[in-house]
Amino acid sequence: MENLYLIRSKSDDQNIIVGLKLLEYYSKNYKNIAIYCPIASKHDISIFQEWLNQFSINQNIENTYSFIDKDAMEEFNKDSNIFFNTILKTYEELKEKYEFVLTIGFSQFGILDTFGLNVKIAKNLNTPIVADVCSEYMSMTQKHLDKLLNGTNYVLIDENIDFEKISQLKSYDFMTPYRFKYEMIKKGIKNKKTVVLPEGNDERILKACDILLKTEVVDLIILGDEKEIKQNAEKLMLNIHSAKMMNPSTSDLCEEFASMLYEARKSKGMTLDQAKELVKDKTYFGTLLVHSGKADAMVSGASTTTAETIRPALQLIKTQEGVSSVSGLFFMGLEDKMLAFADCAVNPNPTAEQLASSAYVSAMTAKSFGLDPKVALLSYSSGDSGKGESVDLVKEALKIAKEKYPELNIDGPMQFDCAYDPKTAASKMPESKIAGQINVYVFPDLDAANIGYKAVQRTANALAIGPILQGLKKPVNDLSRGCLVDDIVDTVILSAVQAQ
């Protein structure tokens, strides 16, 4: 264990005693330790400075916190993504530099539940919790932590600290939506890609561009009339000056792209004149930028249909070798885990072959974003309990997937509860090695998939990122026409990571 999250008690005197004892213990066990408090008060900072001096900790006081309490509340209310990303970034930088990081929870955060938010931050940092609790609050705190942490991997303490118990704690392995986004941004910055956005006339696109360019996670090409785009951005008080802008109607690339499109489609009856006209279409032009290597990925669909986004990609970029069809996947962010749902966007009534293909590419997508894919082919029955045409289809898909992709960790048919819940899985499919542990869910048709992801998104307040189009040789991703600015930002970053 190389980190610890201390949730402080109501007693300031007890907090100081406990903090000193922890620092004394860990400064003897590690040569290089750091103090970190996500949200510090001015009083905290003065105490931290004393501790840095007392234990000869080689750390600037400015690096012991991410926010002053007043600024934290303002940032949290304005944009929780930036709030958590800032905390994650500061903490991860400390982890790289120091052997051990003692994270000290904040003591107040306006009218919000301070204890619950401390636990949430600890889960985002994957730092095991020790809670400094006055005796009268012990029972209540234990019940609360049991609920939030499934009854395991935390320790309650007071001035008498049992370091043997604490030493048995293990770092958490939660994949929260905020950590998922942080890891995406980190990957994007490490290997920066260029994403083209064909819908430069959409206000949401411009707002997303402003956010993306501030994070420096991607380079952007915006399609449309440059003068009009800049005027709209100025009205909205957005800074998109570092984006490259192209007008498909007047671009110097039109001649080159027309020849490219003609060569790709002449066998299907397309004439050169038709190709010259078609490259002026923003979606075709954007797709040709990706196809020709002038951009690494494209994100479209805020004001165009899915068919308009996918058609040029299928005609020019085409599917990966061994993949029979394109499918769509949503990453679903729950409180402390990420799931993948497919196919929520493309194939209304997939064949067994298409279901098997969707299972494979969904697993590969999940893996590329840090998940260890365990795949379920979903149905209204589990194992051999049900019969019928749709169950037979799923069984055939499982057979194809196991033969074609032997490395794939897959099982089915499975009901959703059997796939998700270990207790239900033990009852319904006790012989399965992965039932109850599934993180990639392949639905039997578009009806079930689309209803399923929206039901989880709305009723569980889950983050839905996507759809990600899978199976193409290069990333082209489709937005919902009702998408929010955050949806666009997330999809662009996902596309950049896909392109790596």
Secondary structure as the mmCIF struct_conf table of DSSP 4:
data_model
#
loop_
_struct_conf.conf_type_id
_struct_conf.id
_struct_conf.beg_label_comp_id
_struct_conf.beg_label_asym_id
_struct_conf.beg_label_seq_id
_struct_conf.end_label_comp_id
_struct_conf.end_label_asym_id
_struct_conf.end_label_seq_id
STRN STRN1 ASN A 3 ILE A 7
BEND BEND1 LYS A 10 LYS A 10
HELX_RH_AL_P HELX_RH_AL_P1 ASP A 12 ASN A 29
BEND BEND2 LYS A 31 ASN A 32
STRN STRN2 ILE A 33 ALA A 40
HELX_RH_AL_P HELX_RH_AL_P2 LYS A 42 GLN A 54
TURN_TY1_P TURN_TY1_P1 PHE A 55 SER A 56
HELX_RH_3T_P HELX_RH_3T_P1 ILE A 61 THR A 64
STRN STRN3 TYR A 65 ILE A 68
HELX_RH_AL_P HELX_RH_AL_P3 ASP A 69 LYS A 78
HELX_RH_AL_P HELX_RH_AL_P4 SER A 80 LYS A 97
BEND BEND3 GLU A 99 GLU A 99
STRN STRN4 PHE A 100 ILE A 104
BEND BEND4 SER A 107 SER A 107
TURN_TY1_P TURN_TY1_P2 GLY A 110 ILE A 111
BEND BEND5 LEU A 112 LEU A 112
HELX_RH_AL_P HELX_RH_AL_P5 THR A 114 LEU A 125
TURN_TY1_P TURN_TY1_P3 ASN A 126 ASN A 126
STRN STRN5 ILE A 129 ASP A 132
HELX_RH_3T_P HELX_RH_3T_P2 SER A 135 TYR A 137
HELX_RH_AL_P HELX_RH_AL_P6 MET A 138 LEU A 148
TURN_TY1_P TURN_TY1_P4 LEU A 149 GLY A 151
BEND BEND6 ASN A 153 ASN A 153
STRN STRN6 TYR A 154 ILE A 157
BEND BEND7 GLU A 159 ASN A 160
HELX_RH_AL_P HELX_RH_AL_P7 PHE A 163 SER A 167
TURN_TY1_P TURN_TY1_P5 GLN A 168 GLN A 168
HELX_RH_AL_P HELX_RH_AL_P8 PRO A 177 LYS A 190
TURN_TY1_P TURN_TY1_P6 ASN A 191 ASN A 191
STRN STRN7 LYS A 193 LEU A 197
BEND BEND8 PRO A 198 PRO A 198
TURN_TY1_P TURN_TY1_P7 GLY A 200 ASN A 201
HELX_RH_AL_P HELX_RH_AL_P9 GLU A 203 THR A 215
TURN_TY1_P TURN_TY1_P8 GLU A 216 GLU A 216
STRN STRN8 VAL A 218 LEU A 223
BEND BEND9 GLY A 224 GLY A 224
HELX_RH_AL_P HELX_RH_AL_P10 GLU A 226 LYS A 235
TURN_TY1_P TURN_TY1_P9 LEU A 236 MET A 237
TURN_TY1_P TURN_TY1_P10 HIS A 241 SER A 242
BEND BEND10 ALA A 243 ALA A 243
STRN STRN9 LYS A 244 MET A 246
TURN_TY1_P TURN_TY1_P11 PRO A 248 THR A 250
TURN_TY1_P TURN_TY1_P12 ASP A 252 LEU A 253
HELX_RH_AL_P HELX_RH_AL_P11 CYS A 254 ARG A 265
HELX_RH_3T_P HELX_RH_3T_P3 LYS A 266 LYS A 268
TURN_TY1_P TURN_TY1_P13 GLY A 269 GLY A 269
HELX_RH_AL_P HELX_RH_AL_P12 LEU A 272 LEU A 278
TURN_TY1_P TURN_TY1_P14 VAL A 279 LYS A 280
BEND BEND11 ASP A 281 ASP A 281
HELX_RH_AL_P HELX_RH_AL_P13 LYS A 282 HIS A 291
TURN_TY1_P TURN_TY1_P15 SER A 292 GLY A 293
BEND BEND12 LYS A 294 ASP A 296
STRN STRN10 ALA A 297 SER A 300
BEND BEND13 ALA A 302 THR A 304
HELX_RH_AL_P HELX_RH_AL_P14 THR A 306 LEU A 316
TURN_TY1_P TURN_TY1_P16 ILE A 317 ILE A 317
STRN STRN11 THR A 319 THR A 319
HELX_LH_PP_P HELX_LH_PP_P1 GLN A 320 GLN A 320
TURN_TY1_P TURN_TY1_P17 GLU A 321 GLY A 322
BEND BEND14 SER A 325 SER A 325
STRN STRN12 SER A 327 GLY A 333
BEND BEND15 GLU A 335 ASP A 336
STRN STRN13 MET A 338 ALA A 342
BEND BEND16 CYS A 344 VAL A 346
BEND BEND17 PRO A 348 ASN A 349
HELX_RH_AL_P HELX_RH_AL_P15 ALA A 352 SER A 368
TURN_TY1_P TURN_TY1_P18 PHE A 369 GLY A 370
STRN STRN14 VAL A 375 LEU A 378
BEND BEND18 TYR A 380 SER A 381
TURN_TY1_P TURN_TY1_P19 GLY A 383 ASP A 384
BEND BEND19 SER A 385 SER A 385
BEND BEND20 GLY A 388 GLY A 388
HELX_RH_AL_P HELX_RH_AL_P16 GLU A 389 LYS A 404
TURN_TY1_P TURN_TY1_P20 PRO A 406 GLU A 407
STRN STRN15 ILE A 410 MET A 414
HELX_RH_AL_P HELX_RH_AL_P17 PHE A 416 TYR A 420
HELX_RH_AL_P HELX_RH_AL_P18 PRO A 422 LYS A 428
TURN_TY1_P TURN_TY1_P21 PRO A 430 GLU A 431
BEND BEND21 LYS A 433 ILE A 434
TURN_TY1_P TURN_TY1_P22 ALA A 435 GLY A 436
STRN STRN16 VAL A 440 VAL A 442
BEND BEND22 PRO A 444 ASP A 445
HELX_RH_AL_P HELX_RH_AL_P19 LEU A 446 THR A 459
TURN_TY1_P TURN_TY1_P23 ALA A 460 ASN A 461
STRN STRN17 LEU A 463 GLN A 470
BEND BEND23 GLY A 471 GLY A 471
STRN STRN18 LEU A 472 LEU A 472
BEND BEND24 LYS A 473 LYS A 474
STRN STRN19 VAL A 476 ASP A 478
TURN_TY1_P TURN_TY1_P24 ARG A 481 GLY A 482
HELX_RH_AL_P HELX_RH_AL_P20 VAL A 485 GLN A 498
TURN_TY1_P TURN_TY1_P25 ALA A 499 ALA A 499
#
